Amino acid sequence: MADVRTEGGVDEQTMLRLAKMLSDPLRLDILYRCNLDDTSPRTFRQRSGGPSLTSLQQTFIELEQFGWIERVPPTGGPPPEDFDRLYRSNEALLVDSTTWAKLPSSVRSSVVQRIFEGLTTRTKEAMKSGTIVARDDSHLTWMPLLLDEQGWEAVIARVDALFEFLMEERVAAEGRLAESGEEPILMTAGLLAFESPRH
């Protein structure tokens, strides 16, 4: 989901922009859907439910005004109705460590919940369809680790590096797909590294 890196600090306008996005589950759902496909308010409501089309359209407009999504240029023919106007994400929602540390705990909890719900939904869908075991080279693991501070920092550094690689490979794959016409493979890659309670 978008790169909102703020090296050297976070200004008040950036914090407001992030807070408005991260504190609203509906906005996060719309951004998530627009990351997957060009989406209209009507299509979003058909797939995910939600409030009235008028309210959804207003939320799409707000996200556009904050720069999270953009209108898809028309391809000819009559202009679509407002509810059928397509939008796409123009940023992935990526909050760096400095920004994350400055967010209120209530906002952070909301974001974590949305991330977990999204990953859970994608996992259940893959299990139901059988795609989760369709490839021999899929990777699914989780493990508890008892670490010192140095070990924690080393693991987090590797997880961050892998995330950067995933972002780079996504861009590279877009270029290769455009040239080859190959059918894209929709991969879900989940990266979780968090402190667990000691029982």
C-alpha positions in Angstrom: 0.0 0.0 0.0 2.1 4.1 -0.5 5.3 5.8 0.4 4.8 8.6 2.9 8.4 8.8 4.0 9.2 11.9 5.9 13.0 11.9 6.5 14.0 14.3 9.3 10.6 14.8 10.9 6.9 15.1 10.3 5.2 18.4 9.8 1.7 19.2 11.1 0.0 19.0 7.7 1.5 15.5 7.0 0.3 14.4 10.4 -3.2 15.7 9.8 -3.3 14.0 6.4 -2.2 10.7 7.9 -4.5 10.9 10.8 -7.6 11.5 8.6 -6.6 8.5 6.5 -5.5 6.1 9.2 -8.4 6.7 11.7 -11.2 5.8 9.3 -11.7 2.1 8.3 -13.8 3.1 5.3 -11.0 5.3 3.8 -8.5 2.5 4.4 -10.8 0.0 2.7 -11.3 2.3 -0.3 -7.5 2.8 -0.6 -6.9 -0.9 -0.4 -9.4 -1.6 -3.2 -8.0 1.2 -5.4 -4.6 -0.4 -4.9 -5.9 -3.6 -6.4 -8.0 -2.3 -9.3 -9.4 0.9 -10.7 -12.5 1.3 -8.6 -15.7 3.4 -8.7 -18.0 4.2 -5.7 -20.6 1.9 -7.3 -18.2 -1.0 -7.8 -16.8 -0.6 -4.2 -20.3 -0.7 -2.8 -21.2 -3.8 -4.8 -18.1 -5.6 -3.6 -17.7 -4.4 0.0 -21.0 -2.8 1.0 -20.8 0.4 3.0 -22.9 3.6 3.2 -25.0 5.1 0.5 -23.5 5.8 -2.9 -23.7 9.5 -2.2 -21.7 9.1 1.0 -19.2 6.8 -0.8 -18.7 9.3 -3.6 -18.0 12.0 -1.1 -15.4 9.8 0.6 -13.7 9.1 -2.8 -13.6 12.9 -3.4 -12.1 13.5 0.0 -9.4 10.9 -0.7 -8.7 12.5 -4.0 -8.4 15.9 -2.4 -5.9 14.6 0.1 -3.9 13.0 -2.7 -4.4 9.4 -1.8 -6.2 8.4 -5.0 -6.6 10.0 -8.5 -9.2 9.8 -11.2 -8.6 7.4 -14.1 -8.4 9.4 -17.3 -11.5 8.6 -19.6 -10.9 6.3 -22.5 -13.4 7.9 -24.9 -17.2 7.8 -25.1 -19.6 9.6 -22.9 -18.3 10.6 -19.5 -19.3 8.2 -16.7 -21.8 9.1 -14.0 -20.3 10.3 -10.8 -20.9 7.0 -9.1 -19.2 5.1 -11.9 -16.1 7.4 -12.2 -13.0 5.2 -11.8 -10.3 6.0 -9.3 -6.9 4.4 -8.7 -4.4 4.7 -5.8 -1.5 7.0 -6.6 0.3 6.2 -3.3 0.9 3.1 -1.2 0.2 3.7 2.4 3.6 3.4 4.0 4.4 5.1 7.2 8.0 5.3 8.3 9.2 4.6 11.8 9.6 8.3 12.7 6.0 9.1 11.7 4.6 5.9 13.3 6.2 6.9 16.6 4.4 10.3 16.5 0.9 8.8 15.8 -1.5 8.5 18.7 -1.8 4.9 20.1 -5.5 4.9 19.1 -4.6 5.5 15.5 -1.8 2.9 15.5 -4.2 0.3 17.0 -6.7 1.1 14.2 -4.1 0.7 11.5 -2.8 -2.6 13.0 -6.3 -3.9 13.2 -7.0 -3.0 9.5 -3.7 -4.6 8.4 -4.5 -7.8 10.3 -8.0 -8.0 9.0 -6.8 -7.5 5.4 -4.2 -10.2 5.7 -6.7 -12.5 7.4 -9.2 -11.9 4.6 -6.7 -12.6 1.9 -5.5 -15.7 3.6 -9.0 -17.1 4.0 -9.8 -16.3 0.4 -6.7 -18.2 -0.8 -7.5 -21.2 1.5 -11.1 -21.3 0.2 -10.0 -21.1 -3.5 -7.0 -23.5 -3.0 -4.5 -21.0 -4.4 -2.6 -21.0 -1.1 -1.3 -24.5 -1.9 -1.4 -24.3 -5.7 2.3 -23.5 -6.1 5.1 -25.7 -4.8 7.2 -22.6 -4.0 4.8 -20.8 -1.7 6.2 -19.9 1.7 4.2 -19.9 4.9 5.9 -19.7 8.3 5.7 -18.1 11.7 7.8 -18.5 14.7 8.4 -17.1 18.2 12.0 -15.8 18.8 13.6 -15.0 22.1 16.0 -12.1 21.3 18.1 -9.5 22.9 18.0 -5.8 21.8 20.7 -6.4 19.2 18.9 -9.4 17.8 15.6 -7.5 17.6 17.2 -4.6 15.7 19.0 -7.1 13.3 15.7 -8.9 12.5 13.8 -5.6 12.0 16.5 -4.4 9.7 16.2 -7.5 7.5 12.4 -7.3 7.5 12.6 -3.6 6.4 15.1 -4.6 3.7 12.8 -7.3 2.4 9.9 -4.9 2.3 12.1 -2.5 0.2 12.9 -5.3 -2.2 9.2 -6.2 -2.6 8.4 -2.6 -3.5 11.3 -2.5 -6.0 10.3 -5.9 -7.6 6.6 -4.7 -7.9 7.8 -1.8 -10.1 10.2 -4.0 -12.1 7.4 -6.5 -12.7 5.1 -3.8 -14.0 7.6 -3.0 -16.7 8.2 -6.6 -17.6 4.5 -7.4 -17.8 3.8 -4.4 -20.0 6.4 -5.7 -22.5 5.6 -9.5 -22.3 1.8 -9.4 -22.0 2.1 -12.2 -19.4 -0.8 -12.8 -17.1 0.1 -11.3 -13.8 0.2 -13.4 -10.6 -1.4 -11.8 -7.6 0.8 -12.5 -4.7 0.1 -11.7 -1.0 3.2 -11.1 1.0 2.7 -10.6 4.7 5.6 -9.3 6.9 4.9 -9.3 10.7 7.5 -8.7 13.4 6.1 -7.6 16.8 6.7 -8.0 20.5 4.6 -10.7 22.1 3.5 -10.9 25.8 5.5 -13.2 28.0 3.3 -15.7 29.8 
